């Protein structure tokens, strides 16, 4: 423990130091172990794999970066392990820009660096990482963070070079170089690599669709197990667990923390505590997405009547949200501004909440850009965001390339209007309170308009009721 002086009242204040790795579990190795640990191991033949599918796409992305930063030395880090508690780390997930430019995904190594060295005609690009240690080194058996005796096989330089179609070198060979030539997480580089992902290539589109397809199975798992979910006192946790099982068995992880929000919890936009009961008569809002091994993720929301059928008021709210979503789909066309999609959905929300007598002004007045917004009380979030390696992809792009940008074929984004009537909101009649509805789909923009990548997951109120009847009986 360490002291930090005295409080104003004269009482000594003691502050715990930052946790560090425990030494209590580290026992000394006896001499017999040290004499024999490096012996008796089979040879590890090096089979060089063919380049993975995404290698060619990653090379094109690196070429674009090289052209944009002529003469600059660029360093793109994968990131490091992050401590969860004591000597336990969170699962490692490489930075999205690093994954995009290397093609290295769920199997990437913590602490790796992608380095662009300027040359007369562009850049030499090298991937630096810590190669696996031989069995004759202490790292092999004594380092619980990186030793293969602890964490399993680690990649070799030659294998990764062949796999990614990229020059590799040991991280110990990396030299920082001249500071004035280095762009390391620089604002311009961050912006550029974010905007580079606005339009997806063929590989990316296939991976997003894969993520959507696995996510659809996860939603089926939830609906099929509704009886057990209802029986459990923390049914929201059962929902979360069911989806996690699907995400881990057929993907890498979830792309974000699952929202399993039942009853009034559905009105909290980022409810991830997921510790409530799932009660017949309520709605449960499930916002979840599988991140596949390539690190591309889906982001889908469905709102499900726990009893299997919507009440009249629930159906009215639900179908209004679907109407708003459909209006957004119709608005999504090449050449229109991205924010047009949101505006189309919000027009429906304003008109319907005005018809229901919930607004103190007309729908037209609520839609006034400067003086309106009264309807936003019931839908405070945006209707769409880009999707890909990150659930909120391309977030560092300039505003005039994103929210005020023009839609182009190859863009992937969400459409996710909602209506949320908080349990204690006195501006709405009692029968609305505690109802939260969101419908979210993942969309590919083509020359002909928006294509719903998640259309196979039931959307209409009738389809949702049939879905429950079919799977949870």
C-alpha positions in Angstrom: 0.0 0.0 0.0 1.1 3.6 -0.5 0.2 6.8 1.3 -0.8 10.0 -0.4 -0.6 12.5 2.5 -3.4 13.6 4.8 -7.0 14.6 4.2 -8.2 18.1 5.2 -9.4 16.6 8.5 -6.0 15.3 9.3 -6.8 11.7 8.6 -4.2 9.7 6.8 -5.3 8.7 3.3 -4.0 5.4 2.0 -4.3 4.6 -1.7 -3.8 1.1 -3.2 -1.1 1.0 -5.9 -2.0 0.0 -9.5 -2.3 -3.8 -9.6 0.6 -5.6 -11.2 1.2 -9.2 -12.1 1.2 -11.5 -9.1 4.4 -13.2 -8.1 2.8 -15.6 -5.6 2.1 -18.2 -8.3 5.7 -18.1 -9.7 7.5 -21.0 -8.1 11.3 -21.6 -8.7 12.1 -24.3 -11.2 14.3 -27.1 -9.8 17.6 -28.0 -11.6 16.3 -31.2 -13.0 13.5 -29.4 -14.9 16.0 -26.8 -16.2 18.4 -29.5 -17.4 15.7 -31.4 -19.3 13.0 -29.0 -20.4 14.7 -28.2 -23.7 15.1 -31.8 -24.7 12.9 -34.5 -26.2 10.7 -32.4 -28.5 9.8 -33.4 -32.0 10.9 -31.2 -35.0 8.3 -28.7 -36.1 8.2 -28.8 -39.9 7.4 -25.4 -41.5 4.6 -25.8 -44.0 4.1 -22.5 -45.7 0.4 -21.9 -46.4 -1.0 -20.3 -49.6 -2.0 -16.7 -49.2 -5.3 -16.3 -47.5 -8.3 -14.9 -49.5 -8.1 -11.4 -48.1 -4.4 -11.0 -48.7 -4.8 -9.5 -52.2 -7.5 -7.0 -50.9 -5.3 -6.0 -48.0 -2.4 -5.3 -50.5 -4.7 -3.0 -52.5 -5.6 -1.1 -49.3 -1.9 -0.7 -48.4 -1.2 0.6 -51.8 -3.8 3.3 -51.4 -2.3 4.3 -48.0 1.2 4.5 -49.6 0.0 6.9 -52.3 -1.7 9.1 -49.8 1.3 9.4 -47.5 4.3 9.7 -49.9 7.6 10.1 -48.0 6.1 9.4 -44.6 7.0 6.6 -42.3 3.8 5.0 -41.1 3.3 2.8 -38.0 0.0 1.1 -37.6 -0.1 -0.9 -34.3 -2.3 -3.9 -33.6 -2.6 -3.0 -30.0 -1.6 -4.9 -26.8 -3.3 -7.1 -24.3 -5.3 -5.1 -21.7 -5.5 -6.2 -18.1 -8.8 -7.3 -16.7 -7.7 -8.0 -13.2 -4.4 -9.0 -11.6 -2.8 -11.4 -14.0 -5.9 -11.9 -16.2 -6.2 -10.1 -19.5 -9.2 -9.3 -21.7 -9.3 -11.4 -24.9 -7.1 -9.7 -27.5 -8.7 -8.1 -30.6 -6.5 -6.3 -33.1 -7.2 -2.7 -34.0 -9.5 -2.5 -37.0 -7.2 -0.4 -39.1 -4.4 -3.0 -38.5 -6.7 -5.9 -39.4 -7.9 -4.1 -42.5 -4.4 -3.3 -43.9 -2.9 -6.7 -43.1 -5.7 -9.2 -43.5 -4.6 -10.6 -40.1 -7.8 -11.0 -38.1 -8.7 -13.2 -35.1 -5.3 -15.0 -35.2 -3.3 -11.8 -35.1 -0.6 -11.3 -32.5 -0.7 -8.7 -29.7 2.1 -6.0 -29.9 2.4 -6.3 -33.7 3.3 -3.3 -35.9 2.6 -2.7 -39.6 5.4 -0.3 -40.8 5.5 1.6 -44.1 9.1 2.7 -44.8 9.3 5.4 -47.4 11.2 4.7 -50.6 11.9 6.5 -53.8 8.8 5.0 -55.4 6.5 4.4 -52.5 6.9 2.3 -49.4 8.4 -1.0 -48.3 5.9 -2.5 -45.9 6.9 -4.9 -43.1 4.8 -6.6 -40.4 6.8 -6.8 -37.2 5.7 -9.2 -34.4 7.2 -11.5 -31.8 7.9 -14.8 -33.4 7.5 -17.9 -31.4 10.5 -18.8 -29.2 12.4 -22.0 -29.5 12.2 -24.7 -26.8 15.8 -23.8 -25.7 14.7 -20.3 -24.4 13.2 -19.5 -21.0 10.3 -17.7 -22.8 9.0 -21.1 -24.0 8.2 -22.3 -20.5 8.6 -19.4 -18.1 6.6 -16.6 -19.6 2.9 -17.2 -19.0 1.9 -14.3 -21.3 3.6 -15.4 -24.5 5.3 -18.7 -23.8 3.9 -21.6 -26.0 3.9 -23.9 -23.0 1.2 -21.7 -21.6 -0.8 -20.3 -24.5 -0.2 -22.8 -27.2 1.5 -22.6 -30.7 2.4 -19.2 -31.9 3.1 -18.1 -35.5 6.5 -18.1 -37.2 7.7 -15.3 -39.4 7.9 -17.3 -42.6 4.4 -18.8 -42.2 2.8 -15.4 -41.6 4.7 -13.9 -44.6 3.3 -16.6 -46.9 -0.2 -16.4 -45.3 -0.6 -12.7 -45.7 1.6 -12.0 -48.7 3.6 -9.6 -46.6 7.2 -9.2 -45.5 7.7 -10.0 -41.8 10.4 -9.4 -39.2 10.9 -9.9 -35.5 9.6 -7.1 -33.3 13.1 -6.8 -31.8 14.3 -5.6 -35.2 12.0 -2.6 -35.3 13.7 0.7 -34.8 11.6 3.8 -34.1 13.4 6.0 -36.7 13.2 9.7 -37.0 10.3 11.1 -35.1 9.5 13.8 -37.7 9.0 11.1 -40.4 6.7 8.9 -38.3 2.9 9.0 -38.5 1.7 6.8 -35.6 -2.0 7.0 -35.0 -1.8 10.4 -36.5 -5.1 12.2 -37.1 -4.7 12.3 -40.9 -3.8 8.6 -41.0 -6.7 7.7 -38.7 -9.1 9.6 -40.9 -7.7 8.1 -44.1 -7.9 4.5 -43.0 -11.4 5.1 -41.6 -12.6 6.6 -44.9 -10.9 3.8 -46.8 -13.5 1.5 -45.3 -16.6 3.5 -46.3 -17.0 1.5 -49.5 -16.5 -2.3 -49.0 -14.8 -4.6 -51.5 -16.1 -8.1 -52.5 -14.3 -9.9 -49.6 -15.7 -7.5 -47.0 -19.3 -7.8 -48.3 -19.1 -11.6 -48.2 -17.8 -11.4 -44.6 -20.5 -9.0 -43.5 -23.1 -11.4 -45.0 -21.5 -14.3 -43.2 -21.7 -12.4 -39.9 -25.4 -11.6 -40.6 -26.1 -15.3 -41.4 -24.6 -16.5 -38.1 -26.3 -13.8 -36.2 -29.6 -15.0 -37.7 -28.9 -18.4 -36.2 -28.3 -16.8 -32.8 -31.7 -15.1 -32.9 -33.3 -18.4 -33.8 -31.6 -19.9 -30.7 -33.2 -17.3 -28.5 -36.7 -17.7 -29.9 -36.5 -21.5 -29.7 -35.5 -21.3 -26.0 -38.1 -18.8 -24.9 -39.8 -21.2 -22.4 -36.5 -21.7 -20.5 -35.7 -17.9 -20.8 -39.0 -17.1 -19.1 -38.5 -19.7 -16.3 -35.2 -18.2 -15.3 -35.2 -15.3 -12.8 -32.5 -13.5 -14.9 -33.8 -14.5 -18.3 -32.0 -11.6 -20.0 -28.8 -13.4 -19.0 -30.0 -16.6 -20.6 -30.6 -14.6 -23.8 -27.1 -13.2 -23.7 -25.6 -16.7 -23.0 -27.5 -18.3 -25.9 -26.2 -15.7 -28.3 -22.7 -15.9 -26.9 -22.7 -19.7 -27.5 -23.6 -19.2 -31.2 -21.1 -16.3 -31.6 -18.2 -18.3 -30.1 -19.1 -21.6 -31.8 -19.4 -20.2 -35.3 -17.5 -16.9 -35.1 -14.9 -15.1 -33.0 -17.0 -13.2 -30.5 -19.8 -10.7 -30.4 -19.1 -7.4 -32.2 -20.3 -5.5 -29.2 -22.0 -6.2 -25.8 -25.4 -7.9 -26.4 -28.4 -5.9 -25.4 -31.1 -8.2 -24.0 -33.7 -5.7 -22.7 -37.0 -7.0 -21.5 -40.0 -4.9 -20.5 -39.1 -1.3 -19.4 -35.4 -2.1 -19.9 -36.1 -1.9 -23.7 -36.4 1.8 -23.3 -32.7 2.1 -22.2 -30.8 2.3 -25.4 -27.6 0.6 -24.2 -29.0 -1.7 -21.6 -26.2 -4.3 -21.2 -26.6 -5.3 -17.6 -29.0 -8.0 -18.8 -30.0 -9.1 -15.3 -33.8 -8.8 -15.5 -36.6 -11.3 -15.8 -38.3 -11.9 -19.2 -42.0 -11.8 -18.4 -44.9 -12.9 -20.6 -46.9 -9.9 -21.7 -43.7 -7.8 -22.1 -41.6 -7.2 -25.2 -37.9 -8.1 -25.2 -35.6 -6.1 -27.4 -32.5 -8.0 -28.5 -29.7 -6.0 -30.1 -26.8 -8.4 -31.0 -24.2 -9.1 -33.7 -21.7 -11.9 -34.3 -18.2 -11.0 -35.1 -16.8 -13.7 -37.4 -13.1 -14.8 -37.5 -12.3 -12.1 -40.1 -13.5 -9.5 -37.4 -16.4 -8.3 -39.5 -19.6 -8.0 -37.5 -23.3 -7.8 -37.9 -25.6 -5.5 -35.9 -29.2 -6.6 -35.8 -32.1 -5.8 -33.5 -35.5 -7.6 -33.2 -38.2 -6.8 -30.7 -40.1 -9.9 -29.6 -43.4 -10.4 -27.7 -42.5 -12.7 -24.9 -45.9 -14.4 -24.8 -45.8 -15.0 -28.5 -48.3 -12.3 -29.6 -48.3 -8.6 -29.6 -51.0 -6.7 -27.6 -52.9 -4.1 -29.7 -50.8 -1.2 -28.4 -47.5 -3.1 -28.8 -48.4 -4.0 -32.4 -49.3 -0.3 -33.1 -45.9 0.9 -31.9 -44.1 -2.0 -33.5 -45.6 -1.5 -36.9 -45.0 2.2 -36.8 -41.3 1.5 -36.2 -41.4 -0.8 -39.2 -43.1 1.8 -41.3 -40.2 4.2 -40.4 -37.7 1.6 -41.3 -39.3 1.0 -44.6 -39.3 4.7 -45.4 -35.6 4.7 -44.6 -35.0 1.8 -47.0 -36.9 3.6 -49.7 -34.8 6.8 -49.2 -31.4 4.9 -49.4 -30.3 5.4 -53.0 -26.9 6.2 -54.6 -26.3 9.9 -54.8 -28.5 11.0 -51.9 -27.0 12.3 -48.6 -26.5 9.7 -45.9 -28.5 11.8 -43.5 -31.5 11.6 -45.8 -32.1 8.0 -44.6 -32.4 9.3 -41.0 -34.7 12.2 -42.1 -37.1 9.8 -43.9 -37.4 7.6 -40.7 -37.9 10.6 -38.4 -40.7 12.0 -40.6 -42.7 8.9 -39.9 -41.9 9.0 -36.2 -43.0 12.7 -36.0 -46.2 12.1 -37.9 -47.3 9.1 -35.9 -46.5 10.5 -32.5 -48.3 13.7 -33.5 -51.4 11.6 -34.6 -51.4 9.8 -31.2 -51.5 13.2 -29.4 -48.0 12.8 -27.8 -46.5 16.0 -29.2 -47.2 19.6 -28.0 -46.7 20.8 -31.6 -47.7 19.6 -35.1 -45.5 17.0 -36.9 -44.4 19.7 -39.3 -43.3 22.0 -36.4 -41.5 19.1 -34.8 -39.5 18.4 -38.0 -38.3 22.0 -38.1 -34.5 21.7 -38.0 -34.0 24.7 -35.7 -37.0 24.9 -33.4 -38.4 21.4 -33.6 -37.3 18.0 -32.3 -40.1 17.3 -29.9 -40.5 13.8 -31.3 -36.9 13.0 -30.6 -37.8 12.5 -27.0 -39.1 9.1 -28.1 -36.2 8.3 -30.5 -33.1 10.1 -29.4 -30.6 8.1 -31.5 -29.7 8.1 -35.2 -31.3 5.8 -37.7 -28.1 4.6 -39.4 -24.3 4.1 -39.0 -21.7 2.4 -41.2 -20.9 -1.2 -40.4 -17.9 -3.5 -41.1 -14.9 -4.3 -39.0 -16.3 -2.1 -36.3 -20.0 -2.0 -35.3 -19.8 1.7 -35.7 -17.4 1.6 -38.7 -15.6 4.5 -40.2 -16.3 6.6 -37.2 -13.2 8.8 -37.7 -14.2 9.8 -41.2 -14.9 13.5 -41.9 -18.5 14.6 -41.4 -18.8 15.5 -45.1 -17.8 12.0 -45.9 -20.1 10.4 -43.4 -23.3 12.0 -42.1 -23.2 14.7 -44.8 -21.6 12.3 -47.3 -23.1 10.9 -50.5 -24.3 7.3 -50.5 -22.3 5.1 -52.9 -22.8 1.5 -54.1 -20.7 -0.8 -51.8 -21.5 1.0 -48.6 -22.9 -1.1 -45.7 -24.9 0.5 -43.0 -27.7 -0.1 -40.5 -31.3 1.1 -40.6 -32.6 1.1 -37.1 -35.5 3.4 -36.1 -37.2 2.9 -32.7 -39.7 4.2 -30.3 -39.1 4.2 -26.5 -41.6 5.2 -23.9 -39.9 5.3 -20.5 -41.8 3.7 -17.7 -42.0 7.0 -15.9 -42.7 9.3 -18.8 -45.8 11.3 -18.0 -46.0 12.8 -21.5 -47.5 9.6 -22.8 -50.6 7.7 -21.7 -50.1 4.9 -19.2 -50.6 2.1 -21.8 -47.5 3.3 -23.7 -45.2 3.4 -20.8 -42.6 0.7 -20.6 -42.8 -0.1 -24.3 -39.5 0.0 -26.2 -39.3 -1.1 -29.9 -36.3 -1.1 -32.3 -36.0 -2.9 -35.6 -32.5 -2.9 -37.0 -31.3 -4.4 -40.3 -28.0 -4.4 -42.1 -28.1 -2.9 -45.5 -25.9 -3.0 -48.6 -26.3 -0.1 -51.0 -26.3 -1.2 -54.7 -26.8 0.7 -58.0 -30.5 -0.2 -57.6 -30.9 0.9 -54.0 -30.8 -0.8 -50.6 -30.5 -4.5 -50.2 -31.5 -5.9 -46.8 -28.7 -8.4 -45.8 -30.8 -9.5 -42.8 -34.1 -9.9 -44.6 -34.2 -13.6 -43.6 -34.8 -12.6 -40.0 -38.6 -12.0 -39.5 -39.5 -8.3 -39.5 -43.2 -7.7 -39.6 -45.4 -8.2 -36.6 -47.1 -11.2 -38.2 -43.8 -12.7 -39.2 -42.4 -12.4 -35.7 -45.5 -14.0 -34.2 -45.2 -16.9 -36.7 -41.5 -17.2 -35.9 -42.2 -17.6 -32.2 -45.0 -20.1 -32.8 -42.8 -22.2 -35.1 -39.6 -22.3 -33.0 -40.7 -22.1 -29.4 -43.6 -24.6 -29.3 
